[in-house]
Amino acid sequence: MRQVGRLSGWLEPRGLSAAELNVERVEQFLVWQRAGGRHRAGWSRPGLLCLLDVLDGLGVLVGEKPARASSGPIEMLLASFEQYLVSERGLAAGTIVGYVAHARWFVDGVGSRELAALSAADVTGAVLRKATAGVSVSAAQNFVSGLRAFLRFCFLEGLVAVDLSQAALVVGGRRALLLPRGISPADAWALLGSCDRRRALGRRDHALILLLLRLGLRRGEVARLTLDDIDWRAGELVVHGKGGREDRLPVPADVGRALAAYLQRGRPVSDRREVFLQARAPYAPIAAGTVASTVRRACRRAGIPEVGSRRLRHTAACEMVGAGVPLVQIGQVLRHRSLQSTAIYARVDIEQLRRLAAPWPGGVRR
């Protein structure tokens, strides 16, 4: 918003209006900013180009339309791949962005050769280059997942003669932590207690953190929650999860009270249907990153080590394990597609694992 304000101030003395904006004038404005010592202004170019799209959609622009990305064969291929990930795979938006970026990196590395000429050696070579480029193990594994999806897409579209996805070798790596990590009940209470419920922002943060702790929602699921998803009479809410999946979960009493308090005395007046809105105008819906930053900010207020929102999801699962809830029911709450995803939480119950451990040969059974 500050950059748009500076853009408006740049247009006015030049006798230009918003209707006369185009890509060329945006570039001129960025050059002017850099000349004035604002060297980081170029980082906001995507935001200004997005502004052109908004103005174009509103019919404000009367001159040259915003320049679109190149419609060459590579861009068309990646656009088709993106549509495939949306319609056929049903992946989350963030995953799609990452997979398309991995596909672009692979295609750029291939060079001018046709995709039909690809071989397994090209695929394994790309994986090796990525794995030895100083990226983390998880980043390399994510690249392999994206590359496999792209190669399967190419095979289905007839761009390659054989399915080369299996040539993308699995990147191995030992995880630093073998057990799911939750936070202690004392830390959980400290997080909730750090929210000043006398203020609107505190009521929002309190309701948001309770959803994470009690229902184990993912941060994106919290951000996507709408007013229409809450059935107050039935005491349930609809969770929009990965891959377009929708599940109904019961609303615990404390969560319901926290949501009601925020909606009645904390949520800004808005026609938006998303439950959680930004604390400042223009009161847009919060992003998934805001959920994570809210948790970290609460950690700092509470004086406990900073954790991410995923740790609160682990906390909900670990508490259910400690209460003796069967893994099948835990998987239903966490909305896992496979029980194998839930099985990792079985390792949290140390006492139950001790009963399965065989005595050490020659040792004393304890």
Contacts in CASP RR format, 6 or more apart in sequence:
PFRMAT RR
TARGET T0000
AUTHOR 0000-0000-0000
METHOD contacts of the structure
MODEL  1
MRQVGRLSGWLEPRGLSAAELNVERVEQFLVWQRAGGRHRAGWSRPGLLC
LLDVLDGLGVLVGEKPARASSGPIEMLLASFEQYLVSERGLAAGTIVGYV
AHARWFVDGVGSRELAALSAADVTGAVLRKATAGVSVSAAQNFVSGLRAF
LRFCFLEGLVAVDLSQAALVVGGRRALLLPRGISPADAWALLGSCDRRRA
LGRRDHALILLLLRLGLRRGEVARLTLDDIDWRAGELVVHGKGGREDRLP
VPADVGRALAAYLQRGRPVSDRREVFLQARAPYAPIAAGTVASTVRRACR
RAGIPEVGSRRLRHTAACEMVGAGVPLVQIGQVLRHRSLQSTAIYARVDI
EQLRRLAAPWPGGVRR
3 41 0 8 1.000
3 44 0 8 1.000
3 47 0 8 1.000
3 48 0 8 1.000
4 48 0 8 1.000
4 51 0 8 1.000
6 29 0 8 1.000
6 33 0 8 1.000
7 26 0 8 1.000
7 29 0 8 1.000
7 48 0 8 1.000
7 51 0 8 1.000
8 18 0 8 1.000
10 29 0 8 1.000
10 32 0 8 1.000
11 17 0 8 1.000
11 18 0 8 1.000
11 20 0 8 1.000
11 21 0 8 1.000
11 25 0 8 1.000
16 25 0 8 1.000
18 55 0 8 1.000
18 60 0 8 1.000
19 55 0 8 1.000
19 60 0 8 1.000
19 61 0 8 1.000
19 62 0 8 1.000
19 63 0 8 1.000
20 62 0 8 1.000
20 63 0 8 1.000
21 51 0 8 1.000
21 52 0 8 1.000
21 55 0 8 1.000
21 61 0 8 1.000
22 52 0 8 1.000
22 61 0 8 1.000
22 63 0 8 1.000
22 64 0 8 1.000
22 65 0 8 1.000
22 66 0 8 1.000
22 67 0 8 1.000
23 49 0 8 1.000
23 52 0 8 1.000
23 64 0 8 1.000
23 66 0 8 1.000
23 67 0 8 1.000
24 64 0 8 1.000
26 45 0 8 1.000
26 48 0 8 1.000
26 49 0 8 1.000
26 52 0 8 1.000
29 48 0 8 1.000
30 41 0 8 1.000
30 42 0 8 1.000
30 45 0 8 1.000
30 48 0 8 1.000
33 41 0 8 1.000
33 42 0 8 1.000
34 41 0 8 1.000
34 42 0 8 1.000
49 66 0 8 1.000
52 61 0 8 1.000
52 66 0 8 1.000
53 66 0 8 1.000
55 61 0 8 1.000
56 65 0 8 1.000
56 66 0 8 1.000
69 75 0 8 1.000
74 104 0 8 1.000
74 107 0 8 1.000
77 107 0 8 1.000
77 159 0 8 1.000
78 100 0 8 1.000
78 103 0 8 1.000
78 104 0 8 1.000
78 107 0 8 1.000
80 153 0 8 1.000
80 157 0 8 1.000
81 99 0 8 1.000
81 100 0 8 1.000
81 103 0 8 1.000
81 150 0 8 1.000
81 153 0 8 1.000
82 96 0 8 1.000
82 100 0 8 1.000
84 153 0 8 1.000
84 156 0 8 1.000
85 91 0 8 1.000
85 95 0 8 1.000
85 96 0 8 1.000
85 99 0 8 1.000
85 100 0 8 1.000
85 149 0 8 1.000
86 96 0 8 1.000
89 149 0 8 1.000
89 243 0 8 1.000
90 243 0 8 1.000
90 244 0 8 1.000
91 99 0 8 1.000
91 242 0 8 1.000
91 243 0 8 1.000
92 241 0 8 1.000
92 242 0 8 1.000
92 243 0 8 1.000
98 142 0 8 1.000
98 146 0 8 1.000
99 145 0 8 1.000
99 146 0 8 1.000
99 149 0 8 1.000
99 150 0 8 1.000
102 142 0 8 1.000
102 143 0 8 1.000
102 146 0 8 1.000
102 147 0 8 1.000
102 150 0 8 1.000
103 146 0 8 1.000
103 147 0 8 1.000
103 150 0 8 1.000
105 130 0 8 1.000
105 143 0 8 1.000
106 126 0 8 1.000
106 147 0 8 1.000
106 150 0 8 1.000
107 115 0 8 1.000
109 126 0 8 1.000
110 118 0 8 1.000
110 122 0 8 1.000
115 154 0 8 1.000
115 159 0 8 1.000
115 160 0 8 1.000
116 159 0 8 1.000
116 160 0 8 1.000
116 161 0 8 1.000
118 160 0 8 1.000
118 164 0 8 1.000
119 164 0 8 1.000
120 164 0 8 1.000
120 167 0 8 1.000
123 147 0 8 1.000
123 151 0 8 1.000
123 164 0 8 1.000
123 167 0 8 1.000
123 168 0 8 1.000
124 167 0 8 1.000
124 168 0 8 1.000
124 169 0 8 1.000
126 147 0 8 1.000
126 168 0 8 1.000
127 140 0 8 1.000
127 143 0 8 1.000
127 144 0 8 1.000
127 147 0 8 1.000
127 168 0 8 1.000
127 169 0 8 1.000
127 171 0 8 1.000
130 140 0 8 1.000
130 143 0 8 1.000
131 140 0 8 1.000
131 171 0 8 1.000
135 143 0 8 1.000
137 171 0 8 1.000
137 172 0 8 1.000
137 173 0 8 1.000
140 171 0 8 1.000
141 170 0 8 1.000
141 171 0 8 1.000
141 172 0 8 1.000
143 171 0 8 1.000
144 168 0 8 1.000
144 169 0 8 1.000
144 170 0 8 1.000
144 171 0 8 1.000
147 165 0 8 1.000
147 168 0 8 1.000
148 165 0 8 1.000
148 166 0 8 1.000
148 168 0 8 1.000
149 165 0 8 1.000
151 160 0 8 1.000
151 163 0 8 1.000
151 164 0 8 1.000
151 165 0 8 1.000
151 167 0 8 1.000
151 168 0 8 1.000
152 163 0 8 1.000
152 165 0 8 1.000
154 160 0 8 1.000
154 164 0 8 1.000
155 162 0 8 1.000
155 163 0 8 1.000
155 164 0 8 1.000
155 165 0 8 1.000
178 347 0 8 1.000
179 347 0 8 1.000
179 348 0 8 1.000
180 314 0 8 1.000
180 317 0 8 1.000
180 318 0 8 1.000
180 344 0 8 1.000
180 345 0 8 1.000
180 347 0 8 1.000
180 348 0 8 1.000
181 311 0 8 1.000
181 314 0 8 1.000
182 307 0 8 1.000
182 311 0 8 1.000
182 312 0 8 1.000
182 314 0 8 1.000
182 315 0 8 1.000
182 318 0 8 1.000
183 191 0 8 1.000
183 304 0 8 1.000
183 307 0 8 1.000
183 311 0 8 1.000
183 312 0 8 1.000
183 315 0 8 1.000
187 302 0 8 1.000
187 304 0 8 1.000
188 213 0 8 1.000
188 312 0 8 1.000
188 315 0 8 1.000
190 302 0 8 1.000
190 303 0 8 1.000
190 304 0 8 1.000
191 209 0 8 1.000
191 213 0 8 1.000
191 295 0 8 1.000
191 298 0 8 1.000
191 299 0 8 1.000
191 302 0 8 1.000
191 304 0 8 1.000
192 206 0 8 1.000
192 209 0 8 1.000
192 210 0 8 1.000
192 213 0 8 1.000
193 206 0 8 1.000
193 302 0 8 1.000
194 298 0 8 1.000
194 301 0 8 1.000
194 302 0 8 1.000
194 303 0 8 1.000
195 202 0 8 1.000
195 203 0 8 1.000
195 205 0 8 1.000
195 206 0 8 1.000
195 209 0 8 1.000
195 298 0 8 1.000
196 202 0 8 1.000
197 203 0 8 1.000
197 206 0 8 1.000
197 261 0 8 1.000
200 262 0 8 1.000
200 265 0 8 1.000
200 266 0 8 1.000
200 267 0 8 1.000
200 268 0 8 1.000
200 279 0 8 1.000
201 279 0 8 1.000
203 258 0 8 1.000
203 261 0 8 1.000
203 262 0 8 1.000
203 265 0 8 1.000
203 266 0 8 1.000
204 262 0 8 1.000
204 266 0 8 1.000
204 267 0 8 1.000
204 276 0 8 1.000
204 277 0 8 1.000
204 279 0 8 1.000
205 294 0 8 1.000
205 297 0 8 1.000
205 298 0 8 1.000
206 258 0 8 1.000
206 261 0 8 1.000
206 262 0 8 1.000
207 255 0 8 1.000
207 258 0 8 1.000
207 259 0 8 1.000
207 261 0 8 1.000
207 262 0 8 1.000
207 276 0 8 1.000
208 222 0 8 1.000
208 276 0 8 1.000
208 291 0 8 1.000
208 294 0 8 1.000
209 294 0 8 1.000
209 295 0 8 1.000
209 298 0 8 1.000
209 312 0 8 1.000
210 254 0 8 1.000
210 255 0 8 1.000
210 258 0 8 1.000
211 217 0 8 1.000
211 222 0 8 1.000
211 225 0 8 1.000
211 255 0 8 1.000
211 259 0 8 1.000
212 219 0 8 1.000
212 222 0 8 1.000
212 291 0 8 1.000
212 295 0 8 1.000
212 309 0 8 1.000
212 312 0 8 1.000
212 313 0 8 1.000
212 316 0 8 1.000
213 312 0 8 1.000
213 315 0 8 1.000
213 316 0 8 1.000
214 252 0 8 1.000
214 254 0 8 1.000
214 255 0 8 1.000
214 316 0 8 1.000
215 239 0 8 1.000
215 249 0 8 1.000
215 252 0 8 1.000
215 255 0 8 1.000
215 316 0 8 1.000
215 333 0 8 1.000
216 312 0 8 1.000
216 313 0 8 1.000
216 315 0 8 1.000
216 316 0 8 1.000
216 317 0 8 1.000
216 333 0 8 1.000
216 334 0 8 1.000
217 225 0 8 1.000
217 239 0 8 1.000
217 313 0 8 1.000
218 241 0 8 1.000
218 242 0 8 1.000
218 309 0 8 1.000
218 310 0 8 1.000
218 313 0 8 1.000
219 288 0 8 1.000
219 289 0 8 1.000
219 291 0 8 1.000
219 292 0 8 1.000
219 309 0 8 1.000
219 310 0 8 1.000
220 288 0 8 1.000
220 291 0 8 1.000
221 239 0 8 1.000
221 240 0 8 1.000
221 241 0 8 1.000
222 276 0 8 1.000
222 288 0 8 1.000
222 291 0 8 1.000
222 309 0 8 1.000
223 274 0 8 1.000
223 276 0 8 1.000
223 285 0 8 1.000
223 286 0 8 1.000
223 287 0 8 1.000
223 288 0 8 1.000
223 289 0 8 1.000
223 290 0 8 1.000
223 291 0 8 1.000
224 240 0 8 1.000
224 241 0 8 1.000
224 274 0 8 1.000
225 237 0 8 1.000
225 239 0 8 1.000
225 240 0 8 1.000
225 274 0 8 1.000
225 275 0 8 1.000
225 276 0 8 1.000
226 273 0 8 1.000
226 274 0 8 1.000
226 275 0 8 1.000
227 263 0 8 1.000
227 273 0 8 1.000
227 274 0 8 1.000
227 275 0 8 1.000
228 273 0 8 1.000
229 237 0 8 1.000
229 238 0 8 1.000
229 239 0 8 1.000
229 240 0 8 1.000
229 275 0 8 1.000
230 236 0 8 1.000
230 237 0 8 1.000
230 251 0 8 1.000
230 259 0 8 1.000
230 275 0 8 1.000
231 237 0 8 1.000
231 238 0 8 1.000
235 250 0 8 1.000
235 251 0 8 1.000
235 256 0 8 1.000
236 248 0 8 1.000
236 249 0 8 1.000
236 250 0 8 1.000
236 251 0 8 1.000
237 248 0 8 1.000
237 249 0 8 1.000
237 251 0 8 1.000
238 246 0 8 1.000
238 247 0 8 1.000
238 248 0 8 1.000
239 246 0 8 1.000
239 247 0 8 1.000
239 248 0 8 1.000
239 249 0 8 1.000
239 335 0 8 1.000
240 246 0 8 1.000
241 247 0 8 1.000
241 335 0 8 1.000
245 335 0 8 1.000
245 337 0 8 1.000
247 335 0 8 1.000
249 333 0 8 1.000
251 259 0 8 1.000
259 275 0 8 1.000
262 275 0 8 1.000
262 276 0 8 1.000
263 275 0 8 1.000
267 275 0 8 1.000
267 277 0 8 1.000
268 277 0 8 1.000
268 279 0 8 1.000
268 281 0 8 1.000
268 283 0 8 1.000
270 277 0 8 1.000
270 283 0 8 1.000
272 283 0 8 1.000
272 284 0 8 1.000
272 285 0 8 1.000
274 285 0 8 1.000
274 286 0 8 1.000
276 285 0 8 1.000
276 286 0 8 1.000
276 290 0 8 1.000
277 283 0 8 1.000
277 284 0 8 1.000
277 285 0 8 1.000
277 286 0 8 1.000
278 284 0 8 1.000
278 285 0 8 1.000
278 286 0 8 1.000
278 290 0 8 1.000
291 309 0 8 1.000
292 308 0 8 1.000
292 309 0 8 1.000
295 307 0 8 1.000
295 308 0 8 1.000
295 309 0 8 1.000
295 311 0 8 1.000
295 312 0 8 1.000
296 306 0 8 1.000
296 307 0 8 1.000
296 308 0 8 1.000
299 305 0 8 1.000
299 306 0 8 1.000
299 307 0 8 1.000
300 306 0 8 1.000
313 334 0 8 1.000
316 333 0 8 1.000
316 334 0 8 1.000
317 330 0 8 1.000
317 333 0 8 1.000
317 334 0 8 1.000
317 342 0 8 1.000
317 345 0 8 1.000
317 348 0 8 1.000
318 345 0 8 1.000
318 348 0 8 1.000
320 329 0 8 1.000
320 330 0 8 1.000
320 333 0 8 1.000
320 345 0 8 1.000
321 330 0 8 1.000
321 345 0 8 1.000
321 346 0 8 1.000
321 348 0 8 1.000
321 349 0 8 1.000
322 348 0 8 1.000
322 349 0 8 1.000
327 339 0 8 1.000
327 342 0 8 1.000
327 343 0 8 1.000
327 345 0 8 1.000
327 346 0 8 1.000
328 339 0 8 1.000
328 342 0 8 1.000
330 342 0 8 1.000
330 345 0 8 1.000
331 339 0 8 1.000
331 341 0 8 1.000
331 342 0 8 1.000
334 341 0 8 1.000
334 342 0 8 1.000
336 342 0 8 1.000
346 352 0 8 1.000
346 353 0 8 1.000
347 353 0 8 1.000
359 365 0 8 1.000
END
